[in-house]
Amino acid sequence: MRNVFAVARKDVLIEWRARLLLVRVLPFALLVLVLFAVALDSEALLTRAAAGLVWLAAMFATLLVVQRCFDIETADGALDMLLTSVVEPSRVFFGKVLAVAAQLLVLVVVLLGGAVVLYGVRIDAAGLVLLVTTVVTAVIGLASVGTLYGAVVAQLTGRDSLLPLLAMPVLAPLLIGASRATESAFGSQTIDLATGWAWTSLLAVFGVVFAAAGAASFATLTEPDA
């Protein structure tokens, strides 16, 4: 765990000093929410679509965060040196997942606040518990898939366009599950809390599967000839 936290701390400190989350990712994600509010221009429709819009913005922002995470590692061969050190590749993977998840957690909290302000959603006590659980499980899933596919394209040319093409189809089930669970937490009339918890369980399974797959394949995927 010391190795995992050391890798995560390194990535978070780099991003904190670069201010990428504050300068690029957060403004981009909030702009997506604002543009949807302007485009839909219907209070009832915005309330109904709020959950999906939050997670759609989070998915787009995930691609930016992951792309940056691997760009700074591959630019000067830092990732290769890290993988050839005494640190096991699986620990590097989990450290990067933890760093990406920490950034996404801040992002999603801000996006949910934006949904409350822009879309007028309301959350009661029972919905809040479901919402917190959904956010944690969905963020872990986003970070795991993003880090896994970030490793897939890290050594390839044109990785800026390849990452969205490969990751977005895989993230579609997570987007659906997180949107449904969040909609339930927002007090939807069509999805009750029990159904919301069922979707959250699927999100947990999704995160575990991709975290395990990433840990098992990270070393192979980041080889120069992979």
Secondary structure, 3 states (H helix, E strand, C coil): CHHHHHHHHHHHHHHHHHCHHHHHHHHHHHHHHHHHHHHHCCHHHHHHHHHHHHHHHHHHHHHHHHHHHHHHHHCCCHHHHHHCCCCCHHHHHHHHHHHHHHHHHHHHHHHHHHHHHHHCCCCCHHHHHHHHHHHHHHHHHHHHHHHHHHHHHCCCCCHHHHHHHHHHHHHHHHHHHHHHHHHHHCCCCCCCHHHHHHHHHHHHHHHHHHHHHHHHHHHHHCCCCC
